[in-house]
Amino acid sequence: QVQLVESGGGSVQAGGSLRLSCAASGYSDSGDCMGWFRQAPGKEREGVATIDSDRITTYADSVKGRFTISKDNAKHTLYLQMNSLKPEDSAVYYCAARGFFYCSGRYMASYEYDYWGQGTQVTVSS
């Protein structure tokens, strides 16, 4: 049973930093595509950053240069380092996995992911 558990959310002032973590368990995640998505109130869930088995990363234009996605396969953990945070980054952030033994490519649409964490709130104040 695939489980994804996020941590690291919180409240920060604009310009600050946070690091989100997502611990994966229940399957072999090392070759999978994983990503971070976010959803603000009244808005659709959007892709923030993704990483594939070849460690190819993809970012939404709104976070390029500020966010970094990484993965530690030995710890089965996905990370999202968020710097220079803006109030518009405020949202519930979700970790997601496609659930494949091997996955290569750039997948930024939520419907392409089968497994989701419970979400962690990020609030950025101005």
Backbone bond lengths (Angstrom), bond angles and torsions (degrees), N, CA, C in turn:
res aa  C-N    CA-C-N  psi(-1)  N-CA   C-N-CA  omega(-1)  CA-C   N-CA-C  phi
1 Q - - - 1.452 - - 1.530 108.79 -
2 V 1.322 115.13 118.98 1.456 119.95 -178.41 1.528 109.66 -73.14
3 Q 1.323 115.14 130.94 1.467 120.27 175.00 1.513 109.31 -130.73
4 L 1.312 115.26 136.34 1.459 122.39 175.94 1.519 107.56 -125.53
5 V 1.326 116.16 125.93 1.459 119.98 -177.27 1.520 109.21 -126.95
6 E 1.330 115.66 115.56 1.465 120.84 -179.14 1.524 111.20 -88.70
7 S 1.316 114.52 155.11 1.461 121.28 172.70 1.517 108.38 -154.79
8 G 1.325 115.62 165.50 1.461 119.96 174.50 1.502 115.77 105.15
9 G 1.317 118.22 -4.01 1.450 119.31 178.21 1.516 111.03 -70.38
10 G 1.328 115.70 173.64 1.455 119.93 179.11 1.508 111.25 162.28
11 S 1.318 115.16 -166.57 1.454 121.89 -179.61 1.519 109.58 -109.92
12 V 1.324 115.71 138.00 1.460 120.99 -178.15 1.520 108.42 -149.03
13 Q 1.307 116.30 155.13 1.463 120.03 176.21 1.524 109.84 -82.44
14 A 1.303 115.26 156.87 1.461 120.96 177.97 1.524 110.05 -54.94
15 G 1.326 114.02 137.06 1.458 120.12 -176.69 1.513 113.31 94.03
16 G 1.314 117.45 -12.08 1.445 121.83 -178.27 1.523 112.87 -82.48
17 S 1.324 115.20 -175.14 1.461 121.91 -176.47 1.521 111.02 -132.62
18 L 1.302 115.18 152.24 1.460 123.26 171.89 1.516 108.22 -144.16
19 R 1.329 116.27 152.91 1.458 120.12 172.31 1.520 108.60 -124.10
20 L 1.316 115.07 122.39 1.452 121.49 175.79 1.521 109.77 -93.88
21 S 1.316 115.36 145.58 1.460 121.79 175.88 1.519 109.34 -125.60
22 C 1.318 115.41 150.75 1.464 121.21 177.52 1.516 107.50 -138.36
23 A 1.315 116.04 112.43 1.458 121.51 179.26 1.515 109.70 -91.40
24 A 1.324 115.90 124.12 1.467 121.55 -179.71 1.521 110.12 -102.38
25 S 1.311 115.94 142.37 1.451 120.61 176.79 1.522 109.75 -150.48
26 G 1.331 115.22 162.91 1.451 119.99 175.00 1.510 115.64 91.61
27 Y 1.338 117.37 -2.40 1.450 119.92 177.22 1.524 108.72 -162.91
28 S 1.336 114.66 172.25 1.455 120.79 179.70 1.521 109.01 -86.03
29 D 1.319 115.94 99.85 1.461 120.23 -171.88 1.521 114.16 -92.73
30 S 1.325 117.95 -5.81 1.463 119.46 -169.97 1.526 113.20 -61.89
31 G 1.330 118.33 -31.84 1.454 120.49 -178.38 1.519 113.96 -100.73
32 D 1.309 116.67 5.20 1.460 120.58 -173.36 1.521 111.19 -83.90
33 C 1.333 115.72 162.33 1.454 121.90 168.38 1.521 107.79 -89.59
34 M 1.325 116.26 132.00 1.461 120.42 178.91 1.509 109.19 -133.28
35 G 1.316 115.29 159.63 1.447 117.27 -177.25 1.515 113.02 -157.68
36 W 1.302 114.03 170.72 1.457 123.49 173.90 1.519 108.97 -115.65
37 F 1.307 114.58 133.72 1.455 121.97 177.04 1.524 107.77 -126.24
38 R 1.315 116.42 163.57 1.462 119.26 176.68 1.522 109.65 -144.09
39 Q 1.327 113.58 154.54 1.461 119.32 179.11 1.513 108.95 -142.06
40 A 1.312 115.44 119.31 1.461 121.89 176.33 1.523 108.57 -94.30
41 P 1.316 118.48 157.66 1.470 121.00 -179.57 1.523 111.48 -56.02
42 G 1.325 115.48 130.01 1.455 121.07 178.02 1.510 114.84 78.20
43 K 1.326 116.65 3.57 1.465 119.80 -179.31 1.517 110.64 -119.45
44 E 1.325 115.69 160.76 1.459 120.44 177.18 1.535 110.27 -76.71
45 R 1.333 114.28 156.47 1.451 119.27 175.65 1.525 109.07 -68.43
46 E 1.335 116.53 134.04 1.457 120.18 -177.45 1.526 111.04 -126.96
47 G 1.316 114.87 148.86 1.448 120.02 176.47 1.514 111.00 -73.86
48 V 1.316 116.49 134.15 1.459 122.39 179.68 1.526 110.39 -104.11
49 A 1.332 116.21 -51.81 1.464 120.86 -178.57 1.509 108.82 -159.85
50 T 1.328 116.40 144.95 1.455 120.94 178.24 1.522 110.17 -137.16
51 I 1.339 115.15 160.09 1.461 121.19 178.93 1.514 107.99 -142.89
52 D 1.346 116.30 142.12 1.464 118.75 -179.38 1.524 110.50 -112.25
53 S 1.340 116.11 -172.41 1.457 121.16 -175.24 1.516 112.72 -64.58
54 D 1.321 116.61 -26.62 1.463 121.12 178.53 1.529 111.40 -90.57
55 R 1.323 115.65 8.97 1.465 123.86 -178.98 1.533 111.78 63.35
56 I 1.318 115.49 27.78 1.459 120.26 171.82 1.524 106.87 -77.34
57 T 1.320 116.13 127.83 1.460 120.70 -177.00 1.525 111.15 -109.82
58 T 1.308 114.90 149.29 1.455 122.19 177.73 1.520 107.85 -134.06
59 Y 1.327 116.46 139.61 1.462 121.18 -177.81 1.519 111.17 -129.96
60 A 1.309 114.62 148.11 1.460 119.27 169.80 1.527 107.86 -68.34
61 D 1.317 116.17 147.19 1.469 120.04 -178.69 1.530 111.86 -56.88
62 S 1.307 115.89 -33.60 1.468 120.44 -175.24 1.525 113.53 -68.67
63 V 1.344 117.18 -16.51 1.475 119.55 -177.30 1.514 113.15 -118.39
64 K 1.310 117.67 -3.13 1.473 120.14 -178.94 1.520 110.78 -57.75
65 G 1.328 114.69 134.99 1.456 119.85 179.98 1.516 114.16 85.00
66 R 1.338 116.77 -11.18 1.466 120.46 179.74 1.525 112.60 -116.12
67 F 1.317 117.35 -34.47 1.465 122.07 -178.24 1.514 110.07 -108.25
68 T 1.336 115.68 148.16 1.457 121.44 175.82 1.521 109.66 -134.74
69 I 1.332 115.85 125.42 1.457 121.09 176.49 1.524 108.40 -98.77
70 S 1.328 115.64 140.74 1.462 119.86 177.79 1.528 108.70 -150.21
71 K 1.315 114.76 166.88 1.468 119.27 -177.15 1.519 109.89 -144.02
72 D 1.303 115.64 133.34 1.463 122.32 175.27 1.514 107.24 -109.40
73 N 1.334 116.46 99.86 1.467 119.85 -176.12 1.524 111.89 -65.12
74 A 1.332 117.27 -33.08 1.463 119.75 -179.80 1.525 111.25 -64.19
75 K 1.326 116.39 -31.95 1.469 121.01 179.63 1.522 112.20 -98.81
76 H 1.327 117.21 -1.11 1.467 121.56 -178.73 1.523 110.32 54.14
77 T 1.315 115.69 43.72 1.456 120.13 -174.39 1.523 111.22 -132.20
78 L 1.327 114.52 133.85 1.458 123.20 175.86 1.530 107.56 -103.31
79 Y 1.335 116.10 141.81 1.457 120.54 -178.79 1.526 111.22 -124.75
80 L 1.324 114.57 156.11 1.461 120.65 169.61 1.523 107.16 -138.14
81 Q 1.316 115.78 107.54 1.457 120.95 175.13 1.519 108.26 -87.33
82 M 1.327 115.52 122.27 1.459 120.86 -176.64 1.528 109.11 -117.35
83 N 1.303 115.86 115.65 1.467 121.80 179.18 1.518 109.96 -115.72
84 S 1.318 115.43 164.64 1.473 121.59 178.85 1.520 111.13 48.11
85 L 1.293 115.39 48.96 1.465 120.25 -176.24 1.517 112.06 -64.77
86 K 1.331 114.55 145.70 1.458 122.85 -179.70 1.527 109.13 -120.23
87 P 1.321 117.45 156.43 1.471 118.87 178.00 1.528 112.73 -55.58
88 E 1.328 117.01 -33.08 1.466 119.89 179.94 1.527 113.16 -71.40
89 D 1.331 117.89 -6.36 1.459 120.98 173.64 1.533 111.91 -82.48
90 S 1.316 117.02 -8.17 1.464 121.11 -179.57 1.526 110.35 -62.31
91 A 1.316 116.00 128.13 1.470 121.41 -177.47 1.524 108.71 179.76
92 V 1.317 115.04 172.12 1.467 119.79 166.15 1.524 106.77 -87.31
93 Y 1.313 115.92 126.51 1.455 121.84 -178.90 1.527 109.82 -101.45
94 Y 1.328 115.09 132.17 1.455 121.88 -177.96 1.521 110.74 -118.89
95 C 1.312 115.03 140.14 1.452 122.77 171.05 1.528 107.15 -92.32
96 A 1.332 116.97 142.77 1.458 120.28 -179.19 1.518 110.47 -141.58
97 A 1.325 115.49 152.27 1.459 122.15 177.72 1.522 109.69 -135.97
98 R 1.324 116.61 144.87 1.469 119.53 179.13 1.522 111.11 -79.76
99 G 1.343 117.22 -24.65 1.453 119.59 176.89 1.512 114.64 85.48
100 F 1.334 116.87 24.84 1.458 120.98 179.53 1.520 111.05 -103.94
101 F 1.333 116.38 148.86 1.465 120.75 175.35 1.525 109.50 -66.05
102 Y 1.342 115.55 -36.92 1.457 120.47 176.45 1.523 108.49 -140.00
103 C 1.303 115.61 132.28 1.461 120.55 -177.42 1.509 109.15 -144.37
104 S 1.317 115.39 127.15 1.457 120.63 177.55 1.514 108.77 -129.59
105 G 1.314 116.94 134.55 1.455 119.99 178.85 1.515 111.86 137.22
106 R 1.322 113.55 178.89 1.456 120.91 -177.53 1.526 108.38 -112.28
107 Y 1.312 116.13 110.00 1.456 121.88 -175.66 1.524 108.95 -121.56
108 M 1.322 116.71 107.31 1.458 121.96 -175.93 1.527 113.77 -115.15
109 A 1.326 116.66 3.91 1.460 119.70 -179.82 1.522 109.93 -100.37
110 S 1.324 116.61 137.03 1.461 119.94 -175.27 1.527 112.33 -62.78
111 Y 1.329 117.98 -31.09 1.468 119.72 -177.71 1.533 111.88 -68.41
112 E 1.312 117.48 -13.11 1.469 121.13 -179.52 1.529 111.93 -84.23
113 Y 1.313 117.53 -1.90 1.459 121.90 -178.11 1.523 110.48 -115.04
114 D 1.328 115.47 136.28 1.458 121.00 -176.82 1.524 113.76 -99.56
115 Y 1.313 118.18 -21.10 1.455 120.54 -174.66 1.526 109.99 -124.70
116 W 1.338 113.84 139.12 1.466 120.05 -174.01 1.526 110.84 -136.91
117 G 1.324 114.64 146.88 1.451 120.07 170.49 1.516 110.63 -82.29
118 Q 1.315 115.84 -178.83 1.460 120.62 -175.67 1.529 112.08 -84.33
119 G 1.316 117.28 -13.82 1.451 121.42 178.57 1.519 112.72 95.88
120 T 1.325 114.89 151.02 1.456 121.11 176.32 1.531 108.44 -138.30
121 Q 1.324 116.43 135.53 1.451 121.25 -173.93 1.529 111.01 -81.62
122 V 1.312 115.34 132.98 1.463 122.32 172.12 1.528 107.47 -120.06
123 T 1.325 116.41 124.35 1.456 121.36 179.54 1.524 108.91 -125.06
124 V 1.325 115.68 123.60 1.460 121.44 -179.45 1.520 108.19 -115.43
125 S 1.305 116.73 120.41 1.467 121.10 -178.75 1.524 110.23 -100.64
126 S 1.317 113.86 148.42 1.475 118.84 -177.98 1.518 111.71 -88.82
